[in-house]
Structure formats: C-alpha cells, structure tokens
Amino acid sequence: MKPANQVTLWVVRGGVAVVTAMILGGATLSMAQESVAVRAPMVKGALPVDDPNAAVWSSATPATFPMSPQVHWQNRIQEATVKNLTVRALHDGTQVAFLLEYADPTQDPDDGAALEFMVGDKKAHFAHGQPMAQVEGGPVNIWFWKNKENKAVDMSAKGFGTLKPQEHQDVKAKGAYSNGTWKVVFSRSLSTEHPNEDAQVTPGEFINIAFAVWDGRKDAAGDLVEKGSQKAVSSWWYFRADAPPDYSSYMYAAMAVAVALGFQFVLIRKLKKGQ
C-alpha cells in the first residue's frame, strides 16, 4: 500500500490540474471572443460621458476595426478617409459609454460618426437593416453624432431609405478634436423603455455592433466629400458589457481543496489504525 501522504498528494495534484485546466480554458475562450469584440468592463464611479480624454478610458481594452467605403446603396463612395476605428467601452451597471477614436486630417463642421445595433432577435444587415440575400431584414438602432451640433441623435431604420430620428432621444454624445484625431463619446442607459426601437444591453451577453464615419471636408467645388450614404462603414462585430464579478469558481476551488484535505485526514487515520 502506498503511504497515505503520497496518495493524498496525487489527489491534490489531480484536483489542481483540473482547476487549472478550467481556468486556462476559460481564459482562452475569453481571449478569442475579445479579439473580435468591444468589451466594456464595469467601473465604479461616474462614467466619463462628457470627457473623451478622461484617464479612466485607459482601463478599457481598445479594439480596432477596419473601415471601408459604403458600396451597398446609392450614392456609393469609392474611397473613404477613415481606414480604421479604435473603440473602447465602459459601464457602471446602469449606463454604458463608448469612445470612438480615429484619424481625420481636418476638423470640419460636417464630420460625423455613428454606432449601429440590431434590435430584437431578427438578423439585420449592417446597411440599415436592409433585407438581402440570406440575411433577414430587421430594425436597427443608430446613434449618430455630428461635429456641427456636437450632440447625439437617436435613430431607427429598417432598410434603405427608412432612417429617421426617434421621438424619444435617449443617447448623448460629445466629440473632441486634437492633433488630427477625433475622440467621440456616446452614452446611454443599458436598457430603455422602448425595446422595439432601442438596442437593450444585458451585462454578460454579446450583441451586434457596427460603425460609420463621415469626413466632412469639402472638395474644390465646395461639395462635401462624404455625406449621407457616402461614408466609411464596418460590418457587424460584437459588443459585451461585462457582468458583475462572479467569485463562484474560487468557492468551488476552496471546496475541492477542503474535500482533498478531508480525504487525506480520513485516509491517514485508517492507515494508522491498520498499523
């Protein structure tokens, strides 16, 4: 018969290996999801809804997404100024805030940016929810900001040509320009009283998100280079507001250690009686 301490050591090592594998497996899955998602950690205190340059934004992991010219709807655009967009997000359990950051050579009154979300369970195309081949049409919620007014417009759409402001305006936005870079903050409550029009954010769950940017500069003839459907866009990506901390895994690990120690104690007693 093997010594009791050695047997117990094998049990403890096995338990540790299992717990470690579970932790590493969870970390790997989380990293894979974050590679294609905007993640909003939960923070204490007020969100920086009026300050795109607040230090707390550094606590949010940045996610960078490619942008391309809008070619799905007339009038199309063949070249867009903004090539990529960096996004951060935070939430406090009640509100959520997004920070969009992108390069723009000039600051213009008609510079603009937007966030887009699916509404409900129907799969909508990122082009305003337009029904397309193999993609069911559905409502989308668009948060729009323009430098001229420096505020948000909460909008809805269900296909090309249906975009309109909502009667209720739940979204806030503010932009700041410096050294060829725009930083724009959008904020809203996680949930609203208008689930048929507004995207609802449930901490811990993934939802779809897309982005659009307009360079509001004018050409030599005085016409806007990008306006309306002429803009830089992204496809659908993912967003998740982190759920409150869950310490249950630590409790289970403690229980496993306690069971292993109890088993060791009982085994040693039995071996001593056998001697």
C-alpha positions, 0 to 999 in steps of 0.5 A: 500500500502506498503511504497515505501522504503520497496518495493524498498528494496525487489527489491534490495534484489531480484536483489542481490540474483540473482547476487549472485546466478550467481556468486556462480554458476559460481564459482562452475562450475569453481571449478569442471572443475579445479579439473580435469584440468591444468589451466594456468592463464595469467601473465604479464611479461616474462614467466619463460621458462628457470627457473623451480624454478622461484617464479612466478610458485607459482601463478599457481594452481598445479594439480596432476595426477596419473601415471601408467605403459604403458600396451597398446603396446609392450614392456609393463612395469609392474611397473613404478617409477613415481606414480604421476605428479604435473603440473602447467601452465602459459601464457602471451597471446602469449606463454604458459609454463608448469612445470612438477614436480615429484619424481625420486630417481636418476638423470640419463642421460636417464630420460625423460618426455613428454606432449601429445595433440590431434590435430584437432577435431578427438578423439585420444587415449592417446597411440599415437593416436592409433585407438581402440575400440570406440575411433577414431584414430587421430594425436597427438602432443608430446613434449618430453624432455630428461635429456641427451640433456636437450632440447625439441623435437617436435613430431607427431604420429598417432598410434603405431609405427608412432612417429617421430620428426617434421621438424619444432621444435617449443617447448623448454624445460629445466629440473632441478634436486634437492633433488630427484625431477625433475622440467621440463619446456616446452614452446611454442607459443599458436598457430603455423603455422602448425595446422595439426601437432601442438596442437593450444591453444585458451585462454578460451577453454579446450583441451586434455592433457596427460603425460609420464615419463621415469626413466632412471636408469639402472638395474644390467645388465646395461639395462635401466629400462624404455625406449621407450614404457616402461614408466609411462603414464596418460590418457587424462585430460584437459588443459585451458589457461585462457582468458583475464579478462572479467569485463562484469558481474560487468557492468551488476551488476552496471546496475541492481543496477542503474535500482533498484535505478531508480525504487525506485526514480520513485516509491517514487515520485508517492507515494508522489504525491498520498499523 
